Amino acid sequence: MDDFAEFRHFKYLLAVAEHKGFRAAAEALNTTQPSLSRQIKEFQEHYNLRLFRPTKGRNVELTPAGEALLVIAKDVLEVRDQALAALEAIQSGEAQVLRIGCAPFVDKEVCKKATDLQRALIPAASIHVSTGDTSTLLSDLKNDVLDAVVVSLPVEDEDLRVEIIKQERLVVCLPVDHPLSRKPALSAEDLTSNLTVFRHPNQHPEAHARLVELLSELGVQFEEHSHTSHPHEMQEMVKSGSGFALIREGTVMLDGLTTRPIIGVDWTVDTAFVYRASPKARIIPIIGKNLRKQFSRMARMLGRKKEPQSVRPDEQNGQMKLLG
């Protein structure tokens, strides 16, 4: 491994990229321009990179690699800061307790791996796990009752940091003995009048509204005859003949039930690890990044092309609305 690059290089490169010039960057870094220029020149020559182009005057413009640098350098420096904050918190005893909330319709494996990571970092840690609807969990997170929550998107709050951990296809749950189960995939017409079992809207109002919008765009005519608060209840209703439901593809199914994809769509349920964008969240960001890495590796092994992403508070407006 090449050890030439150091954190200071990324700090210097980011300053030049953000200030669009060496003089302004040097002033911001409280260093001299010749020293800054020399170190950046050495960095670019060592890796055969061209990150900046000179322009008229004292400014520079970014090359395509320089534009990418804005994102990469910020991430590198953020990881450094988070790692140091986590180590300080562990040493001072601030991270001895993890209070985590988990919504009923997400994959419980995400919550388990989050607690496993906490125990790996701090073997003697005390872990408190809560369950509840998404609205309640997010409220508890905002009010410092919880340190982190595992919920499905969307999460529309600029004060919260979102790590998208899993993206699972949304499929139709139906009885194995239903005539439509003989089809490999179901159409909008197949869902019309059959899709009647839904998660209770109050559990995640934004997600429910988005689902209704997507179904309407697809041309599905449906009526919400039944509302449930847990995946098991949803499956029991489908099994009893109450109608079809939409469910995560990775959900463990009851006997007598099966799932089918929907023709022409690739909607996903996006499971996220969410925490406050606050200096108090000392060890939580490390857990979130490690969760994303673990599930990204699993997704690659299963052949998925799309990997989970990190969403910063200022990127919330571009966040997917529940379904990809």
Residue pairs with C-beta under 8 A, 6 or more apart in sequence:
4 43
4 46
4 47
5 43
5 47
7 76
7 77
7 80
8 39
9 39
9 40
9 43
10 72
10 73
10 76
10 77
11 29
11 73
11 77
12 25
12 29
12 36
12 39
12 40
12 43
13 40
13 43
13 51
13 69
13 73
14 69
14 70
14 73
14 74
14 77
15 25
15 28
15 29
15 36
16 22
16 25
16 36
16 40
16 52
16 60
17 51
17 52
17 62
17 66
17 69
17 70
17 73
18 25
18 70
19 25
19 28
20 59
20 60
20 61
20 62
21 58
21 59
21 60
22 33
22 36
22 37
22 40
22 58
22 60
23 33
23 58
24 58
25 36
26 32
26 33
26 35
26 36
29 36
40 51
40 52
43 49
44 50
44 51
49 65
50 63
50 65
51 62
51 63
51 65
51 66
51 69
52 60
52 61
52 62
52 63
52 66
53 60
53 61
53 62
53 63
54 60
55 61
62 69
62 70
79 289
82 285
82 286
82 289
83 286
85 279
85 282
85 283
85 285
86 95
86 121
86 282
86 283
86 285
86 286
88 282
89 95
89 282
89 283
90 121
90 122
90 283
94 282
95 121
95 122
95 125
95 282
95 283
96 122
96 124
96 125
96 126
97 125
97 126
97 127
97 128
97 147
98 114
98 115
98 118
98 125
98 126
98 127
98 128
98 147
98 148
98 283
98 287
99 128
99 130
99 145
99 146
99 147
99 148
100 111
100 114
100 115
100 127
100 128
100 129
100 130
100 146
100 147
100 148
100 149
100 150
101 129
101 130
101 131
101 132
101 137
101 140
101 141
101 146
101 148
101 149
101 150
101 151
102 108
102 110
102 111
102 129
102 130
102 131
102 137
102 149
102 150
103 131
103 132
103 133
103 134
103 137
103 149
103 150
103 151
103 152
103 203
103 204
104 131
104 133
104 203
104 229
104 230
104 231
105 152
105 199
105 203
105 230
105 231
105 248
105 269
106 150
106 151
106 152
106 271
107 166
107 168
107 248
107 250
107 271
110 150
110 165
110 166
110 271
110 273
110 291
110 295
111 129
111 150
113 291
113 294
113 295
114 148
114 150
114 273
114 287
114 291
115 127
115 129
117 286
117 287
117 290
117 291
118 125
118 127
118 283
118 287
119 125
119 127
121 283
121 286
121 287
122 283
130 137
130 140
130 146
132 140
133 200
133 202
133 203
133 204
133 229
134 151
134 152
134 203
134 204
134 207
135 202
135 203
135 204
135 205
137 146
137 149
137 151
138 149
138 151
138 155
138 157
138 160
138 274
140 146
140 149
141 147
141 148
141 149
141 160
141 274
141 275
141 276
142 157
142 159
142 160
142 276
144 276
147 275
147 281
147 284
148 273
148 274
148 275
148 281
148 284
148 287
148 288
149 273
149 274
149 275
150 165
150 271
150 272
150 273
150 274
151 204
151 271
151 272
151 274
152 204
152 207
152 269
152 270
152 271
152 272
152 322
153 162
153 164
153 207
153 270
153 272
153 319
153 320
153 321
153 322
154 206
154 207
154 210
154 319
154 320
154 321
154 322
155 162
155 272
155 274
155 316
155 319
156 206
156 316
156 319
157 316
158 313
158 314
158 316
159 276
159 277
159 278
159 313
160 274
160 275
160 276
160 277
160 313
161 274
161 275
161 276
161 277
161 281
161 285
161 288
161 311
161 312
161 313
162 272
162 273
162 274
162 310
162 311
162 316
162 319
163 272
163 273
163 274
163 288
163 289
163 291
163 292
163 308
163 310
163 311
164 270
164 271
164 272
164 292
164 308
164 309
164 310
164 311
165 271
165 272
165 273
165 291
165 292
165 295
165 308
166 250
166 270
166 271
166 295
166 299
166 308
167 268
167 269
167 270
167 271
167 299
167 304
167 306
167 308
167 324
168 248
168 249
168 250
168 268
168 269
168 271
169 248
169 249
169 261
169 266
169 267
169 268
169 269
170 246
170 247
170 248
170 249
170 262
170 267
170 268
170 269
170 323
171 246
171 247
171 248
171 249
171 259
171 260
171 261
171 262
172 186
172 191
172 195
172 244
172 245
172 246
172 247
172 259
172 260
172 261
172 262
173 234
173 235
173 238
173 244
173 245
173 246
173 247
173 251
173 253
173 257
173 258
173 259
174 180
174 181
174 194
174 238
174 244
174 257
174 258
174 259
174 260
175 181
175 238
175 239
175 241
175 256
175 257
175 258
176 256
176 257
176 258
177 256
180 186
180 190
180 194
180 260
181 258
181 260
183 190
183 260
184 260
185 260
185 261
185 262
185 263
186 260
186 261
186 262
186 263
187 262
187 263
187 264
188 218
188 219
188 220
188 262
188 263
188 264
191 215
191 220
191 222
191 244
191 262
192 220
192 221
192 222
193 221
193 222
193 223
194 243
194 244
195 215
195 220
195 222
195 243
195 244
195 245
195 246
196 222
196 223
196 224
196 225
196 226
196 242
196 243
196 244
197 225
197 226
197 228
197 234
197 237
197 238
197 242
197 243
197 244
197 245
198 208
198 211
198 224
198 226
198 227
198 228
198 245
198 246
199 207
199 208
199 227
199 228
199 229
199 234
200 227
200 228
200 229
201 208
201 209
201 227
203 229
206 321
206 322
207 322
210 321
210 322
210 323
211 246
211 322
211 323
214 265
214 267
214 323
215 222
218 262
218 264
218 265
225 242
225 243
226 237
226 242
226 243
228 234
228 237
228 245
231 247
231 248
231 251
232 254
234 245
234 247
235 245
235 247
235 251
235 253
235 254
235 257
236 254
237 243
237 245
238 244
238 245
238 257
239 254
239 256
239 257
247 259
248 269
249 259
253 259
266 324
267 323
267 324
268 323
268 324
269 322
269 323
270 308
270 320
270 322
270 323
270 324
272 311
273 287
273 288
273 291
273 292
275 281
275 284
275 285
275 288
277 312
277 313
288 310
289 310
292 308
292 310
295 308
296 307
296 308
299 306
299 307
299 308
300 307
306 324
311 319
